[in-house]
């Protein structure tokens, strides 16, 4: 998963933007939306999904469990039910550390 800052002025993200953010197919995004009730995008009159920052936050947790920790879907659902807040804190810390590392590498390359 690419760690990137979300645009503070942007309210909604398309399914394509989400897929690109997590380097996955849009079909996986739709699948996770059906499997995990914490993902609930708004839909415009044409039926296009519009994901919020909260949805992206929840995708990060799901991605971490399923793709990085190799949980089954049922295992991920159970872990979310029990430890969502703790997971969210760990993922946020990890993302902050990755952004810091990236900035340090940039500084080192400038020298």
Secondary structure, DSSP 8 states (H G I E B T S, - for coil): -------TT---B-HHHHHHHHT--HHHHHHHHHH-TT---EE-TT--EEB-HHHHHHHHHHHIIIIIS---HHHHHHHHHHHHHHHHHHHHHHHHHHHHHHHHHHHHHH-
